[in-house]
Amino acid sequence: TDMGNYKDEVGDYISGKIKILRDEMVAKEVGKLTKYFDSEGNKSTKVKAFRESTIFDCPYKILTTYSAQDADATFRLFKVLGPLLEKENLLKLLVKILVPLSYVLAEMEYVGIGGDKEYTHEQVTKLVAEQNRLMTQIQTSKEIVAYKEKYQVGEFNPNSPKQKKELLFDVLDLTPQKFNKPTAKERAAGKKEKKPSTDSEALTLLLEKNKCKVIEHILGLGKLKKAKDYLESYDTILRESADGRIHTSFFQYSTVTGRRA
């Protein structure tokens, strides 16, 4: 397909699978497409899926050329794919639903989501304090003290599956309620034995059978950490955002949409 007199191959700048266009579509139908730039306006040798700089860091003169080529390439691409969509009876879906919806999503991205910076920061501070309080209770509990003495460790790590197994099924001598299947590597090595699980579901089942405060605290710590990590991300975005709003990305073609982590 004739894609114009562009001298930059997409393959020269894209390394790995990037969610821009399907690799096979680029190779078969698009041929030569647009350029990619780093923060200084120089051509990138490798495009990263996630990076701090954006296309808007590019010098205006280079950006306008890029935009023109981008629009031209999109039109040429439509001339190739349009008949295929029509053949599959999908053109109406594109014109009547997907394109109009893209304008709505673009507006949502531009406007952003408002948030209270002071309140968000205050909640993060509270979650951190609560997390520290629970960690102190865990480290000073009689169960963990016994664990430290037996295994000669300075501190118990609630995020360590190994240490949780040692605590629950050795020191506390509890009966496992959930088991993990052997991994592919373990099966290849001839190991077929299932191992006790210590994920949140397994801990919840253990807590139902054994009223153990340390298990309750480990579960609570995990929930607090998850909430704190999400809220901390929002807190950072709100404080660094030029307009005090969260601007995310919404996609019609992916299940991962609108997330900030």
N, C-alpha and C positions, 0 to 999 in steps of 0.2 A: 504494500500500500504506500502511495506517495504521501509522505508526511512533511513535505517542504524541505527547504535547504538548511535543516538544522544540523549542526556539526557535533552535537553532544549526544552520545548514546546514553539511554537511560541506564543500561547495564553498567556503564562506567562509574555511575554515582550511587547506585543502589546495591548494598551488600546485604544479603539475607532477605527474609520475607518482611516487607513493610506494607502496612495496610493503606496503600495509596491506590494502586491498581493491581489486578491479578497479574502475577509475573508472566504466566503463559499468554495472557491477553496482550501484554506489552510486546512480548517476543513475536507473536504471530501476526497481530493486526496493526499495532501502533508504529512499530519501527522506531523512528527517532522522535523523541518528545522534548519535554521541557528541561531546563537547567535547574540545578539545586545549588544553593549558596550557603556559605558559612556566615558568621556574624559580621565579617569584614567585607562581604560581597564577593569573596573568592569562591571558585567552584570547589565543592566538597568532594573528597575522594571516597567518603563513606557517609551515607545518610543514616542517622540514628533515629530509632522510633521515638525516643524521649530525649529532649535536650532543652537547655535553658533558653538558648537564643531561638528566635523565630524568623520567619521570612521578612517580617517588618523591620528587622535590624539591618536589612540590606540597603545599600545606597539607592536613592530614588531613581536615578538614571538606569541602573541595572534592573531594578524592580519593574519599571514600566515595560522594558523589553521582554522581561520574563512573563509579565501578565499578558502581553500581546501574543506571545508564542503559546502561552497556556490556553488562551481563548481559541486561537487558531487550531491547536492540536485537538481541543475538545470538539470543535465543529467537524474536523476531519474524522475523528473517532465516531461521531454520531452518524456520519455518512456510511461508515462501515457497519456499525452495529444496528442502525435504524432498520434496515431491511430484515435483519435477523430477528429483531423484536417483533416486527410486523408479522413475520412468518410464524412465530410462536404465539401470536395473538397477545403480546405483552405491551404493545405500544400504547394502548389506551390506559393501561395501568401506570405507565411512566408519565404520560401527559396529564391525566386526570387526577392522579393521587400523589405519586412520588415527587414530581417537580413542585407542585403547589405546597406539599408538606415541607420540602426543603427550605422554602422561604420562611415558613413558620419557625422551623428549628433554627435557622440563621438568626432570626429576630430574637429568639429566646437566648441564644448564645451571646448576642450583642448586648442585650439589656442586662443579662446576668441575674443572679439571685441575691437579694438583700440579706444582710445579717447584722446583728448587734455585736460590734467588736468588743465592747466592755463586758457584756454579759457572757459572751463566748469565752473570753479570757478568764473570767471569774470562775466559770464552770470547769475549765481545764485545771485551774489552780486547786479547786475542790477535789477533783478526781485524783490529782497527783497526791494530795494530802491523804485521801482515803486509801490510795494504793500503798503509800508508805506505812500507814497504820496497820493495814492487813499484813504486809510483809513482816513487820515487827512482831505481830502476833504469831505468825507462822514460825519465824526463826526462834522465838522464845517458848514455843509450845513444848510440852513434855515429850511428845512423839518425835519432834525434830531434834530435840536435845539428845534423845536416845539414839537417833539415827547418826548424828554427828559423832557421838562417842564410839559407835560400832564401826563406822566407815572412816573415821579419822579425817573428816572434812571440816573446813572452817565455816562454810555456809551452805545451806540447802538451796538448790536452784529449782523453783517450782515449774520452770519451763523445760526441765530435763526429763525426758521419758525414762532414761536409765535410772536416775535418782528416784523418780516417783515409783518405779517398779520395786526398787530396793526398799523404799519406805513402806509401801503398801503390802507387798507380798512376802517380805522377809522380816522387817522390824515389827510390823503390825500383824503379820501372818493372816492377812485377809484372803478370802477366796475370790479369784478373778471372776468378773461378770461378763466380760467381753474379750474376744480373742481376735488378733490380726492374722490374716492368711500369710503364708510365706511369700516373700518377694520372688520375682522371676529369677534373680541371681541366686537366692537361697534354694529354690527348686532345682535349678541347674546343677547346684552343688550337692543335690540329693537330700536336702533338709526339708522335711515335710511337716515338722512340728509347728503348731500354731502358738503364737506368743501372746501373753496377756497384754491387753490394751490399757493405755492410761489417758486416752483422749477425754474430752468433756462428757461425752455420752457414757463412757465407761465409769468415770468418776461419779456421775449422777446415779448410775445403777448401784455403785458401791455404797453411796451415801444412803440410798433407800434401804439397803440391807444392814448397814452399820452406821449408827448415829455418831459419827466421828467429826469433831469440830475442825480438825486440820484439813480434812477433805473439803468441807464446806468453805473454808478460807481459801484453799487453792482454786476452787471453782470461782469463787467471788473475785479473786485476784485476776483471773483470766478474763472475766467479763469487764472488769474495770479497765484493764489494759487495752482491750479492744475499743471500748468507748473513748478512752483517753486518746488513743492513737488517731482515731477518726476526727475527734473534736479538735485536737491539736493541729491537724492539717488544715481544718477550716479556719482556725484562729490565725495561723500563719498567713493563709491566703487573704483573709479579710484585712489584716494589718499591712500587708505588702501591696494590696490592690490599689491602683490609682484612683478608682472611684468608690472604693469600699464595698465592692460587690464581688461575688464569686462567678467567674466566667468559665464554664465547662464546655464539653463537646457532646452533642447528641447525634447519634447515628441511626439511620433507618435499617441498616443492614447488619447490625451487631447487637448481641445481648449485653455487652459491656457498654453502657451508655450513661452519661451524667455522673460518673464516679470521679471523686477526687481522693487520692490516697497519698 
